[in-house]
Every structure is written in C-alpha cells, then in structure tokens.
Amino acid sequence: PDFLGDKAAIERVIAAQPEVFNHNLETVPRLHKKVRGKAEYRRSLDLLWHVKRKAPHLTTKCGLMLGIGETIDELFNVLADLREIQCDILTLGQYLSPTLKHIPVSRFLPPSEFDSIAAKARTLGFRQVVAGPYVRSSYHADEMVAH
C-alpha cells in the first residue's frame, strides 16, 4: 500500500515520469492502522516527501476520506503534515463502507462542511483542493493536472 517503504520501488515510479504521483493517506494517524492495514502513516508521509525531494517538479497528490471518526483537529494536523512535505493537491471525500465487514460510517458530512474544510485547506497552501461527498482521489484528475 505504501511500497512498504521500498525506496527503489518508489524511484522506479518516479523514473517513469508520471504527471502526478498520488498516494492516499485515507485517514488520520489514530485510525490509520484500522483503515489502512499494512500501510503506516509516517511511512506514507515519508513516501510522498521522498518523491518531492527526488523530483521537485513532480506534482504530488493525496486523498483522505472523511466520516470515519476523525476529529477536525486531527484532520487539520494531517493537512499540516501534508503541506510540510509540500504535497500539492488534496482530495477529500465521504467515506462509504464497502461491506458490512468494513469500518462503519461514523457520520455523513454535509456538502457545506466539505466546502468549509476545503476553504481552510486552501489557506494552508495546497495548489488545489477538491472536496465533496462524492469526491474520490481520481475525481476529475485530468482537470487537476491542468492547473
């Protein structure tokens, strides 16, 4: 999920010269192990930071799902972490439990709350933020790259 920290694998992707290097954190550190399994929060941040250090011209992008049980403070700590490693693009969408065996939805955020969070995220310096109940990390990806 996060290349298990394998820098050689990450560098192979960088060498392919993608327009965007996307890696989703999905959630806040407190919920990360429960949601992401083998991925680790700090290792995922390090992955994105490694990409930015090795290829500063490369656009980095990250997605988070909201409504899993995160607090607003936890969310903004993650956004600060992402800006600290110079992540360029952020997507925020509503978590939807794919099956009854998965983590249940903690709450559904109204569109106005997504708008408010996105506005605050933009003040942190993300080049682009797309947020809404139906947003996924690939949401209008071609349009995000054009900016």
Secondary structure by P-SEA (a helix, b strand, c coil): ccccccaaaaaaaaaaccccccccccccccccccccccccaaaaaaaaaaaaaacccbbbbbbbbccccccaaaaaaaaaaaaaacccbbbbbbbbccccccccccccccaaaaaaaaaaaaaacccccccccccccccaaaaaaac
